[in-house]
Amino acid sequence: MERTDRASRSIAAPPATVYDALLDRESLQAWLPPEGMRGRIERWDPRPGGGFRMVLTYLDAPDSPGKTSDATDVVDVAFADLVPAERVVQRAVFDSDDPSYAGTMTMTWQLAAAGAGTEVTVTATGVPPGIDQADHEAGIASSLANLASYVETAD
């Protein structure tokens, strides 16, 4: 059976604001890297069929070996579906020689209005077996916390 990793968070911003942060290069680069990492977007094409390439660098590499090199994870992401203020579906492929990180992982960012804010649920399917489920869900939760902080303080 295919593994599903999931995390969610209530964010005090409207769905349109959250959606915009998912599709703005500078915003995504600022909030997507989980705690302990920084990110750089090398390619950006925010449309269905487009995508981006992100280089994630571990700030403490000896404790967290990367998928691409000792200190980095490089991931190519395609936008499979974009529904304004509702959903972003990404297909992610890691640049790695290790077969345990092979395959295409689908990340679905579902946005639902919740009062004056948004309930954001991230569901990952097709997760490569080399990615520990607890670590992955903690990383998604960290990114969601960064997203909340980013959009809740934006003017």
N, C-alpha and C positions, 0 to 999 in steps of 0.2 A: 504494500500500500504506500502511496506517495505521502511523504511527510509534509505537514503544513505548519509553518511558524507564524505566530500572530502576536500583535501588540496593538493597543488602542489608548487614546488619550482624549480628554475633553480640552478644547482650546478656546480661550475667550477672544475669538475673532470670528467674523462671518465666513461662511464657506468660500465666497469669492476671494477673500483675502488669503485664505489658506491655499486655495488653488493657484493663485498668482505666485505664491512663494514656491510652489512645486515646479513652476515653469519659467522662473526667472533665474538666469545663470548665476548672477552674483548672490542672490538669495540662497539658492540651492548649495552653492559652494560654501556659504557661511554656516548653514545650519545642518546639512546632511551628515557630515562626518561625526560619528559617535565620539563619546568621551575617550580621550587618549589618542585621537587621530586628528589630522588636518587634511583638507582636500583641495585639489586643483582640477578644474575642468579644462580639458585640452581641446575638445571639439563640442560644438553646441548647435543643435538644429531642432528647436522646440515645436514639432508638428507631428501628426500621425505619420509613422514611417520614418521620421527623423530620430534623433537621439543625442547621446553625448558620451564622451569618454572621460572618466574621472580617475585620477590618481590619488589614492588614499595613503598617507604616510603615517606610520606608527610613531608616536612621540617617544616611546620607550621600546624600541625594536627588540632588544634581547628577551623581553618578557612576552612579546607578541609577534612571533615570526609571520611574515607576510605570505600571501598566496603567490605573488609574482616575483618578489625578491625578499631578502631578509627583512626589509623595512617597509615594503609597499604591497598594496593590493591595487591592481589596475583592472577596471571593469568597463566594458562597453555595454551601454544601455540603449535599447531601442524603445521608442514610444509606440506601444501597440494600440492604445486607445486613450483618447482624451475627451472627457465630457466636462465642459466648464462648470465649476463649482460643485461637481459631483464625484468625479473619478479620474484617476491617472493610472494606467496600466503600463508597467515597464517590463521589458525582457532583458535580463542581465546575464552577461557571459564574462567570467573572470579570465584574465590573461594569466594562465598558469600551465606549467609543464606537469604538474601533479594531477593524475587522473581523478583523484578524489574531489577536485574542484571543477571537474568538467561538467558541461551541460548548460542548459538555459534555465535560469531561475526566473519565475514570474513574480513580480511585486505589484500588488494591487493596493492603491491608496484610495480608500473609500471615504467620502466626506458626507456627513449628514448634519443638517441643521439641528441644533439642540439649544433651544431658548435663544439667547443672543449670541451663542457661540457655535462651535462645530465639534462633533464627535468624529475623530479621525481613526480609522481602523486600517492597519496595514496587514495584509495577508501575503505570505510568501509560499509559493508552491514550486515543486521541482528543485528544492534546495539541494545543492551538492552534498554528498555524505561527509565530506571533509569539514563542513561547517557545523560546529557543535550547536545543537538546538538552543540550549540555555544561553550560550554566548550570543547567538544570533538574535534571540528575542530580547536580550538585554541591550544589544546594540540598536535594535529598532526602537526600543523604549527610550534610549538615550537620544537618538535622532528626533523622536517625537517631542521630547523635553526641549531640545534645542529649537525645534520648529515653534513650539509654544512660546518660548522666550523671545524668539525672533519676531513673530507676528504680533504678540501681545504688547511689545514695546515700540512697534513701528508707528509712526505718525502718518 
